[in-house]
Amino acid sequence: MIRIFWIVPGVSIISLLFAWIFYKQMMREPEGNERMREIAGAVREGAVSFLKQQYKVVAIFFVFMALFLAFLAFGLNVQSKLVPFVFLSGGFLSGVAGFLGMKTATRASVRVTHAAIESIGEGLRIGFRSGAVMGLVVVGLAMLGISIWFSILRFVLHLPLEVVTSIMLGFSIGASFQALFARVGGGIFTKAADIGADLVGKIEAGIPEDDPRNPATIADNVGDNVGDVAGMGADLYESYCGAILATMALGVAAGLGFAGVLVPLLIASAGIILSVVGVYLVRTGKDATQAELISSLSRGIMVTTIGTAIVAFFAILGVTPEYMGIFGAVVVGLAAGIIIGKSSEFYTSSAYPPVRNLAAETKFGPAPVVINGLALGMSSTLIPVITVALAIILSFIFTGGFENFARGLYGIGIAAVGMLSTLGITLASDAYGPIADNAGGNAEMSGLGEDVRKRTDQLDALGNTTAATGKGFAIGSAALTAIALIVTYLTEIRVGLTRLGEQFLIISGAKVAVADVTFLQLADYYNLSLLNPKLLVSLLIGSVLTFVFCGITLKAVGRASSVVIDDVREQFKNKAILEGKEKPDYGRSVAIVTRAAQKEMIVPSMIAIIAPIVIGLIFGVPGVIGLLMGALTTGFTLAVFMANTGGAWDNAKKYIEEGAYGGKGSEAHAAGVIADTIGDPLKDTSGPSLNILIKLMSVVSIITAGLILAYHFF
């Protein structure tokens, strides 16, 4: 069975190899004329500048967190001494993945624009395979990091499996840290730039979107990359690592030994190989229709999903033939991912009634479209929540949870891994969105013909669909991953008790060895009941923290966007800019948004880090469980609501821009722009950041479990 393990690092290298191949293929494509190259260069320079500045700020926090973990390990002896190093490697690889993905995206968009001059099919090929670089780098680096650390801890240091999986959870907290700053900082940047560009450009000056006279257009295109490429990549990298590592720990706790560790790694490996196959299937003819573009993308994703399920079946049959119910959990996870993605598409795409009906409300002004958009978003939470609920209960049943509780919890983790196993192609489709969007912006700013803009608009429309699906997928996977992490917290409690020298616990009057204590016995020992005031109070605090977090991030976007608006207005005082006789100072706008985003991301980021430690020190284990459950249940629903509300407003506006209800410049369009502006920070800043909040609080709780056990007030 150990020989089978070496498939995992091998597959990770294959993933990185194909990412490199797709990157080199993209770089061989022509960039177009001098103006196109100039615009692309400005976007690329702004994006790299933002990431460099962000990584400097993040590095400071990483140093402090590493020192804190070192204090827990070397000073208080409540954590393994290897955790700080595992933590740093997880964050570093996440940062590398984000940088490489964004570097590719900023180079690809201009090449997609040039390809669209002649062929929409070539534009799709270049754009999607460039997006696949992000997807394959994320899964490749994640699996490589996990397999290297597992090899060191298990095969070199010969540590027990329970200790190995406990230490490796530090890798997940490193990824979570990086994801939080990437999502919050990138989200504030992209929406501040977008809102500033839209309000002053479209509404006040009456000029088109992506008009080169608007000083904030380059910052807006930069934001697409730092928020929707680097940010989304870090988000899903974290979910991917968290789901795999939590499930490995649950497999050991369920008594499955090395097989329990190996199964999630093999499922993820199958998904990587099939994702590469799926990427090659996403292609169309020269003059493809929108329906053909969507069909091509669906073909790639469905072949990847079905192929992964088939390979997973044989992998499970070979490793754990006596527990074939695990395969049922894999299928449940894969199906849940598709259902949540399709649900998001239904509620946010202009091809379906909800958005078209919402667009019709713009005829009556901004208020009705805002009210109905909120109603749409609230209603849209039903399907994702029910889907996740069914995924939990079905995966628990398939793995025999009612007979063996620990194995049922392992099944929930497997469902999360199953959902994320196709991340290679799922993230490719998501990263494709901003590439296509920037390609359209380049065509507009370069003054290319209407036929070119029409082709880039078609590619962008496909990108809007993938973006909506990607956000739903990210939220659903975050929920399942968070559940697996919360359960894993209990396994870490058992490890922590052992580290503190506890050998026995008195549970219901009986003496139970810590090494043999079950999940249900731990729940009984710590009174993890809703009737426990410590748990109930913490659950309420966890619920309200999601609203406080969103309030802070929304205000952050508002403050940052006001700075952009002032800058654009100031530059527009120079009439030569509006007349097209002088170029605006694009770099000044990018620098202003960068400074504002870096400043505004600190406070919300600290909430996720500090809250579980403070609550744990006050209320102990019941407090931590209550906090995490409150944040998960409220945060998941709130994230779906925000993503779908903002997405529906965005595509209602785009539907009007295509000619409905008077088209661009009409009163309906003005109402749509206002609603879209309100929805922008919901769907691209606060909503996505909630994914990180619920997962990061979980991994911070796991990594500080020993501290909470040793020191708490109640």
N, C-alpha and C positions, 0 to 999 in steps of 0.2 A: 504493500500500500504506500510505503514511503516513495517508491519509484514513481508512482502516479503523481505525487506532489510536484515533481519537477516539471510537469506539464505547465504549471501555473506561471513560473518565471519565464518559461519558454514562450507562452502565449503573450505575456506582457511585452516581451521584446518584439514579437511579430507585430503587435499593435503599434509600437513606436516606429517600427520599420515602415509600415504602410502610411503612417502619418508623415514620415519624412518623404516617401514617394509622392504622396499627394501634394505636399508643399513644393517639391522640386518641379512637379508638373505644372503647378500654378505659376511659378516664377518664370517658366519658359514662355508664358503667354504674353503678348504685347500689351503695353499700357496705354496706347493711344497717343493723342497729340500733346503738345506742350502744356496747354491749359489743363487738360485732364490730369497730367502728371503733377502739375503744380498744386491743384486742389487736393489730390490724394496725399501728396507730401505734407501738406499743412495738417491734414487729419491725422496722419501717421505720427508726425512730430508732436502734436497735442496729446495724443493717446499715450505715447511713450513717456512724455513729460509728466502726465498725470500719474501713471503707474509708478514711475521712479519716486515721485514725491510721496505717494501713498505708501510705498514699501519702506521709505525712510521712517514714516510715522509708525507703521505696523512693527518695524524692527524694534523700536523702543518698547512697545508693549510686549513683544515676544521675549525680550531680555528680562523684563520684570516678571513675566509669568514663569519663565524658566528658572529664575532665582527663587520664586515662590515654591515651585515644585521641588527644587533642590533643598529648600528649607524643610519641606514636609518629609523628604527622603533622608537627608543627612542630619538635620537638626532634631526633628521630632520622631523620626523613624516610623512614620505612619504610611509610607509609600515606598515603592521600589526605587532604588538608586538609579535605575536605567530609564525611568519614565521621562526625566527632563530631556534626555537625548532623543528618545522616540518622539516626544512632543515636537522638538525643533525640526526633525526630519519630515514629519507630517506637514507642518506649515510650509517648510521650504519647497517641497515637491508640489504643493498646491499653488504656491506663488509661481513656480516655474511653468506649470501647466497653463495658468492664466496668462502669463506673459507670452508664451509661444502661440497660444490660440489667438490672442489679440494681435500679435505681430503678423500672423497669417491673414487675419480678417482685414486689417488695414491695407495690406498689399493686394488682397484679392478683389476688393470692390471695384477699383478702377479697371481691372482686367475683365470683370463681368460687364462693365459699361461698354468697353471696347468690343467685347464679343456680341453684345446686344445690337450693335450696329448692323450685323449681318444675320445673326441667328439667336433665337430665344433658347433653343436647345443647348447651344454651346454655353450660353450664359448660365443656364441651370447646372450644367456639368461642372464648370469652373467654380461656381458659387457653392454648390453642395459639397464637392470634394474638399474645398477649402474649409467649410464648416466641419467636415469630418476630421480635419487635423485637430481641432479642438476636442472633439469627442474621443478620438483614439489616443490623444496625448493624456487626457484625463484618466481614462480607464487603464492605459498602459502604465503610467507613473504610479497610480494608486496600487495596482496589483504588483508592480515591481517592488515598491516600498514595503508592502505587506509581506511578500514572500521572502524578501531579504531579511527583515527583522525576525520573521518566524524561523528561518533557517539558523540565524545566529542564536536565538534564545533556546530553540529546541535541540538542534543538531550540534551546535558548538558548545553552548553552556549547559546543555542537558537539564534544563529546568522542567519541572512538572507542567503538564498541559494547562492546568488551572492557573498557574502563575504566569505562564507564557501569554495566554489570552488576556489576563488582567493587565499585564504590562503594556501589551499592544494597543489597548484602548487609549493610551497616551498619543498614539499616532492620529487617532480620530479627533482628539481635542486640538491638536496642531492644525488639522484641516479645518476645524470649526472656527478657530481664531481667524485664520486667513479669510475664510468665507464671510465672516461677519463684517470685517472691514471692507472687503471687496463689494459685498452687496449693499451695505449702508452707504459707504463713500461713493461708490459708482452710481447707486440709485439717486443720491442727492445731486450729483454732478449732472447726470443725464436729464433729469427732470427740470432742474433749475435752468439749464441751457435751453431745453425744449420750450418751456413756458415763456422764458424771456424772448426767444426768437419769435414765437407765435403771437404773443400779445402785442408786441410793438410792431413786428413785421406785418402779419396778416391783418390784425384789427386796426391798429393806429395808422400805419403807413399804407395799407392796402396793397402790399406786394405779395407775390406768390411764395409758397413754401420753398425753401432751398434757394431763394433768390440770392445771387452773389453780392447784392448791395447790402444784405443784412449782416452786420458784424458777428451775430451769434450763430450763423449757419454752420461754420466750421466746428464751433464748440458743441452744437447739437449733434453733428455727425461723430465727433469724438465721443460724446456721451453714449451713443448707440453701442460703441465698441467697449468702453470701460464698464458699462452697466449690463448690457445684454450678452456680451461675449465673456469678458473676464469675470464679471459678477456671477452670471448664471453658471459658468464653468466651475467656479469655486464652490458655489452652492451645491451642485450635483456631485462634485468630487467629494464633498463632505458627506452627503447622503450615502454615496457609494461605499466609502470607507466605513462609515458608521454602521451601515446595515451588515456588511460582511464581518466586521470585527465583533459586533454584538452577537451575531448568529454563531460565530465560532465559539464565543464564551458560553452561550446558551447550550450549544452542542455538548460541550464538556460537562456542564452542569446537569444535563439530561442523562449523563452516563453513556454517551455514544463514543467517547474517547476520540482517537485520531480521526475516525470516520466522520464524526460530527463536525470536526474542523475542516476536513477535506471537501465535504459536499458543497458548502457555499462557494468555496474557491473554484470548484469545477463548474458549477452553474455559471458563475461570472465569466470564467474562461470560455465556455461555450458561447455566451452572449457576445464576447469580443470577436471571435472568429466569424460568427454569423453576421455581425454588424459590418465587417469588412465586405462580406458577400453582398449584403443589402445595399451598401453604398454604390457598388458597381451596377446595381439594378435600377438606380435612380437616373434615368436618362430618357430623353424624348427626341422627336424630330426637329428640324430646323424651325418650323413655324407652328409650334405646338399651341393648342388652345389652353385656357385655364383648366378645363376639365382634364385634359391630358397631363398637365403639370401635376395636378393633385393626384391623379391615378398613378403616375410614376412614383411619387413619394410614398403613397400608400402601399404600392407593390413592394418597395424596398423594406418598409417597416414590417409589413405582414410576413414576408419571407423570413426576416430576421427573427420575429417573434415565434413563428411556428417551428422554424429550424432549431431555435434555442430550446424549445420545449422537447423536441425529439431527442436532441443530443443529451439534454438533462436527464431524460428517462433512462438512457443507457448508462449514463454516469452513475446515477443512483442505483440502478440495477447491479452495477459492478462493485460498488463500494458498500452500500447498505441494502442488500436484497431483501432483508427481513423487515425493512421499514419503507415499503414502496408508497406509503401514504405521504411521504415527503414530496413525491412527484406531484401529488394533488395540490400541495401548498405552492409549488412552483407555478403551476397552471393558474391557480387563483391569483397570484401576484401579477403574472403577465396579463391576465384578463382585466384585473383591476386597473392597471396602468392604461390599457386601451380605452376602457369605459370612461375613466376620469378625463382623459385627453379628448375623447369625442364629446363628452358633456360640455367641456370648456369651449370646444369648437362650435357646438350648437348654440350656445348662449352668446358667443362673441363674434361669430362670422356673419357678414352681410348676406350670405347665401341662404340664411334661415330666417324664419318669421320673427324671433325676438328682436334682433337688431333692426330689421326692416320696419317693424312696428314702432320701435324706439325712434328711428329716423323720421317717421311720420309726425311724431310729436314736436319736432323742431319748427313746424309751421306755426305753432302757437307760442313760440318764444322759449327762452332758456329754462324757465321754471318747470313747465311740464316735462321736458326731456330729462331734467335733473331728478325730479320726483320719480318718474317711471324707470329711470336707470337704476336708482336705488332699489326700487321694488324688484326689478329684474335680477339684480345682484343677490338680493336676499333669497329669492326663490331658487336661484341657481345653486345654492349650497346643498340642497336636498340630495341630489344624485351622488355627488362625491362623498358625502358623509355616509349615506347608506352603503355605497360601494366599499368604503374602507371598513365599515362595521361588518359587512358580509365577509370581506376578506379575512378579518380577524377571526370570526367564529368558524368559518369553513376551514381555514388552515389549521386552527386548533383542533377541529373534529377529525380532519384527514390524518393528522399525525397522532391521533389517539389521546388527545388531551384530557378527556373525561376519565380515562383509565390511568394515564400517567401525565400529571399536570405539567411537569418540567418538559416533557417531550412535546406537549401541546404548545407551550411557549416557544420552543425551538421552531415549531411549525410557523408561528407568526413571523419570526425572524427570517425563515426561508421564503415566505411570501414577499417580504420586503426585498430580499436579494433577487427573487424572481422578477419583481417589477423593475428593478434597476439593472438587471442583467443585460438589457438591450441598450444601455446608456450610450454605447459607441455611436449608434445611428440616431438615437433620440436626441442627443446633444448636438449631433451634426445638423439635424433639421432645425434645431433652435438657433444655433450659431449662424446658420444660413440666412436667417431673417435680417439681422443688422447688416450683413454683407450686401444683400439685395437692396435694402433701404439706402445704404450709402451709395450704391451703384446708381440708383435713381437720382439721388442728390447731386452726384457728380455730373450726370447727364444734363440736369437742369442748369447747374452753375457753369457748365462748359458750353452751353448754348447749342447742344446737339439737336437734331431735327425731331419733329413730333413723332415720327415712326420709331425712333430710338427710345424716346421717353415712353411711348406706348408699350414697348417690349419690357423696359425696366419696370414699368408699373405692374405688368403681369407677373414678373418675377417677385416684385415687392408684395403683391396681393397674396401670392403663395407664402411669402415670408410672414405675413400677418396671421395666416392660418397656423403655421408652424409655431409662431410665438405664443398664440393662445393655447395651443395644445401643450407646448413646452411648460408654460406656467402652471397649467393644471397638473401635469405630470410631476413637476417639481414639488408642488404642494402635497399631492397624494403620497409621493415617496417619502417626503419629510415626515408625514404623519405616521406611516408604518415604521419608518426608521426610529422615530422618537419612542414609539411603543416598545420596540425591541431594546432600545437603550435604557428605558425606565426599568424594564424587567431585568436587564443586565446589571442595573444598580444593586439589585438584591444579591446577585452572585458576587459583586465586589464587596458587599457587606460581609459575606462569609469569609472572603479572603482577608478583609480588614480585621475581623475578629481573631483569625489565626495569627496575623502579624502582631496583634496586641497581646498574644499569649493566652487567649481564652481557649480552653479545651472543651468545656461543657456549658450548656445552657439549660435552665430550668423552664420547661415549656409545659403548661397545663399540669404542673405538679410532677412531671417526669423529667429525668436527667437525660439530655440528648447531646451526643458528641457534635461539636461544631463541624467536623469533617463530614458528618452524615445528615446534617440538618437540611430539610427540604424548603422549597419556596413557601409552601403553605404554613410550615412551622415557623419560619421567619416572620411571616405576616401575622401569625398569632402572637409571637414573642414581642413584636414591636407594636401590636394593636393597630394594624393598618385597616381600621374600620372607619367608615364615614361618621360614626358616632363619636369617634375620638376628636375632641375639640382641637387638638394640635394639628391633626390632618385637615379638618374642616376649615379652620381659619387659614391655613396655608393654601388650601385649594382656592379659596376666595381671593387671596393675594395673588396667586398665579394667574387667575382669570383676569383680574384688573390690570396686572402688569402688561398684558398684551395691548390693552387700550392705551395705557400710559406710554408704552413704547411707540405705538403708532402715532399718538399725539405729538410726541417729540420729533419723530422723523418727518411728519407732515409740516410742522412748524419750521423744521430745518430747511425743507425744500422752499417754503414760502420766503424765508429770510434770504436764502441764497439766490432765488429767482429775482427778488427785488433789486439785488445788486446788479444782476445781469440787465434787468430792465433799465436801470439808471444809466448803465454804460451804453446800451444801444441808443437810448434817447439822446445821450450826450453826443454820440458820433453822428446821429442823424441831423443834429443842428448844422452840420456841414452839408449844405445843399448839394455840393458837388458829388457826395457819396450817393444820394438818392437819384441824382441825374445820371449816375454811372460813369462820371468823369474821373472819379478817384476811387481807389480801393479802400474799403474799411480796414481797420486794424483788427484782424482776426485773432492774432496772438494775444492781444490785450484781453479780449473776452475769455479766451481759454484760460489765461492765467488767473483772472478774477474768479471764475467758477471753480478752478482747482483749489485756490486758497479757501474759498467759502466751504466747499465740500469737506476738505480736510478738517476744518475747524468744527463743523457741525456733526461729524460722525462720531466724535469721541464720547459724548454723554450717552446716547442710546447704546453704544457698544459696551459701556461699563455696566449698564443695567443687567445685561445677560451674564456677565462675569460675576458680579458681586451678589446679586439676589440669592442664588442657591446657597452660597457660602453663609450669608447672614442668616437666612431662614434655618439652615441646618444647624448653625451654632446655637440658635435660640430654641428650636423645637425638636432637634434631632432627626432621626430617620423618618418618623411619621410626617414631620414638617416638609422634608425634601420630597417625599412621595406626593404629598398633597399639592405642593407648589408645581411640580412637573405635570401632574394630571390636569390641574387647572389651566396651566399655560397651553397644554396640548389640546384639550377639548375646545377651549375658546379661541386659541390662536389658529387652529386648523380651519374652523368655520369662518373666522374673520378674514383669513388669508384668501379663501375661495371667494368670499363676498367681494373683497377689494379687487382681486384680479379680474373677475368677470364683469364687475361694474365698470371699471376703467376700460377694459377691452371692448365692451359693448358700446360705450360712448365714443371710443376711438374709431371703431369701424362704422358706426352710424354717421360720423362726420365724413369718413372716406366714401361712404355710399352716396352722400349728397354731392361730394366733389366729383363723383363719376357722372353727375347730371340729374340726379333725383331732386325734386322739390326746388327747382331753380338753379341748382348747381352752385359753383363757386361765386362768391360775392352777393348771394341772396341773403335775406333775413334768416332763412332756415339754416344756411351755412354758418352765419354768425352765432346762432344759438348752439349749433353743433360744436363749434370751436370752443365756446365757453364751457360746455359740458365736458368736452375732451380735455380741456385744461384742468378742470377739477379732478378728472379721473386719472390723469397722468401720474401724479405721485402715489395714488392708490395702487395702481397696477404695476408700477415699475420701481417704487421705493418701499413704501410701508408694507404692502402685501408680501412681496418676495422676501423682505427682511424678517418677517415673522417665521419663515421656514428656518432661518438660522437661529432665531431666538429660542424656539422650542428644542432644537437639537443641541445648541451650545449649552443651554442650562442643564440638559441631561448629561452631557459629557463632563461638564465642570463638576456636577454632583458625583459622578462616578470617580473622577480623579481625586476628589477631596473626601471620599467616603471614610478613609482612615482618620482624617482630621475630625470629622463630625462624630465618629464613634468615640474618639478619645476625649473630645472637648465639646460639650453642649450643656446649656443651662437647665433645660427641663428633661 
